[in-house]
């Protein structure tokens, strides 16, 4: 992947459910790095787009590329191994294990998952120590170091959002696709999460997040993609896009 190659793009992407066209994105190319917000009214196709980009939904037509590699029909775990992380509106945490264990479980390609290593134990202990150290550092990064031993289900909703972000980062992704990462949390936690997204973008990553709050988008996004009825109706800098008549109409209608 060269410096000027978009890490993620799609073309002529379509998806229907029960005969209803949920997605019809002609051409969409994300920046190499920075923060892109995807906005739109309910039912605009935002989550379906994220699912199609990450393999959780197979499109009916079109292509998805990561750099120069087509990933349209790869399963989610293969796309994740290529450096793309995805979070969901409903947080997929293991509620009955600790915050630290949740992040450790999210580490990919562990020796203990392979039959030979599991039977012999070769290298498993050393790798577990490394994973534990990295998981601890991620909990420190998201501000949950003091919750390391707490069960995930005992954390507050905002803390679970932070833990979900830490789990996304466990695979050391180059691209993060986050579905409403600040929805339903207190203003202080929402700002904390937004600050983390800025720090991640400053590391050279691409952060794409779905959001309804225009003020949050204006605070952190370098680019905004507006969707309505499955299509992209505008894309560009927030100050250039969010005040366009067709964008305002989409949210008011």
N, C-alpha and C positions, 0 to 999 in steps of 0.2 A: 504494500500500500504506500503510495507516494504521499508527499506532504499535501498535494493539492487534490487528492482523491477523497471523495466523501466516504466516510466509513459505513454509511447506511443510506440506501435509496430504494425507491420502488417505482414501478411503471405499470400503468394500465391495470391496477389492482382492483379486483371485483370480488364481492362475496354477497351471497343471498341466503336468507333463512326463510324457509317456508314460502318461497316465491317473492319475498320482500327484499329489495336491494338494500343491504346494510352498508355496503362499501363500494365506492367507485372513484378511486383516486387515480387520476391520469398520470401525473408525474410529481414526485416529491423527493427532494434531496436534502438531507440534513447536513449541517455544517460539520467540519472535521472535529471541532470541539466547541465548548461553550454550553449555554443553556437554551433549550428550545421548549416553549410551552405550547401545548395543544389545547385549544379552547373550543367551546361550542355548546349549544343547548343539549339537554337530555335527548338521547337517541340520535345524536349527530354522527356516530360511528367512531368515536375516539378510542374506546376500549377495543372495538373490533379491529381497528387499525393496529393497535399495539399487539393484539393477539396474532394478526396475520404476519407482522414483522418478526415475531419471535417463535412461530411454529405452533402456537396453541390453537390456531385456526388455519386450515388449509384453504387458500383462496381459490375461487372458481376460475379465475383468469389472472394474468399478470405475472410480474417477476419482482423478487426482492434480492438486492445485492448487498453484501457486506464487503466493502472494498471492491476488488475485482472478482469476488467469488459469489456465485448465485447460491442463495440459501432458501429459495422459495419452498422447497419440499423437504427440508431437513427437519427432523424432530426437535422439540425444544431443548433437549439435553445437548444435542450436537451444536446448536446455535449458542447455547450458554458456554460450551467449551471453547467457542471461537471468540469469546470475550463480550458477550451481550447478556446483561442481567435484566430481570423483569420483576417488578413487584405488582401486587394485585390490590384491588379495593378491599377485598376480604383477606386479611393477613393470614398467611399460611405458616403459622408458627406451631411448634409442638408445645402445647400449653402445659404439659405435665413434666417437662424437663426444664433445666435452668436456662437463663439467658446465654450463659457461656456455651452450654451444650448445643443450643440452637444454632449458634454461629459455627461451632465446630462441625455440626452435621451438614452445614451448607458448604463446607470446603469440598471441592470437587476431586474426583480421581484418587481417593484414599486407598492406601495399600490394604487396609482391613476389609475393603470391599472385594478384593480379588481372592479367589479360592486358595491359591498357593500360599500367599502371604497370611491369609486367615488361618490356614492349617499349621503353618510353620512358625508364624509370629515374627519372621525375619523383617526387620526394619519398621515394624508397626509401632513399637514403643517410641522410637526416635521421631517418627513422623507425628505421632500423637502429641508429643511435647512441642514440636514445631507448630502444629495446628492450634494447640492451646495458647501458645504465646501470640500467634497472629490474631486469634479470636479475642484475646484479652486486649490487644492493641486496638482492634476495631471497636470494642465496647468503650474503650477510652475515647476514641475519635468521636463517637456519637453521644458521649456524655453519660454512659450507663455503667461506668466502671464499678460504682458502688452497688450495682444490681447484679453483679456477676453470678451470685449464688441464688438469686431469687427465681422462682418458677416463672416462666413466661406468662402463664395465666394469671399470676398475681400482680403483674405490672399494670399501671394505668394505661388507658387507651393511647395516650400520647407516647408513653414509653414503649409500648408495643410497636408503634409506628417507627420509632428510632431503632428498635431491635430488628424490625423488618429491613430497614436500610442497611444495618450492619450485616445481615445475612446476605443481602444482595452483593455487598462488597467482598464477601468471603471468597468469591471466585476470581477476585482481582480483575473485574471487567474493564474494558475500554469504553463500553457504551452502557448507559443505564436508562431503562425505560420504566418510569414510575407512574403508576395509576393513582392519581389523587393522593399524593403523599402527605398533604397537610389538611385534608378534609376531616372535619369533626374534632379537631384538637383545639386547645386553648391558644389564644393569640401568641403567648410567650413561646409555647412549644412550636407553633407554626413558624415563627420567626427563627427559632433555633434550627429547624429542619431546612428552611430556606438558606440560612447561613452555611449549613453543611453542603448544600448543593453548589453554592458559590465556591466553596473550598475545593470540591471535587472537580468542578470545571477548571479551576485554576491549576489543577494537576495535569491538564491536557485532555481530560475526558469529555465525552459528549454526554450531556444529561438531558433527557427528554421527559417532560412530565405533563400529565393531564391536570388541568386546574380550571375552576369556575370563577375564582376570585381575581378580577382584573387588577386589583391593587397589588396582589402578590405577584402577578405576572409582570407588571410594570417595574416592580422592585428588583427582580433578579433576571428576567429573561433577556437574552440577546436577540432572539427571534421568536415570533409567534406564528403558529399555524391555526387558522380558523376553519372549523368544519361545520357543515350543515347538511343534513339529509344524506350522509355518507360521502360527501364530496368536500374537497378543499376549496373554499371560496376566497381565501386571501392568505398570503404568507409574506412575512417581512419583519421589519423592526416594530416593536410594540407601538412606538409613537406614531408610526406611519399607518398602522393597520387597524388598531382598536377603535379609532374614531370614524372609520369609513362607513358610509350609509348602509351598505349591504351587510356589514358586520353588526351594526347596531340593530338593524331590522331582524337579523337572524335570532338575536337574543330577546327581542321584544315580542316577536311573533308567537 
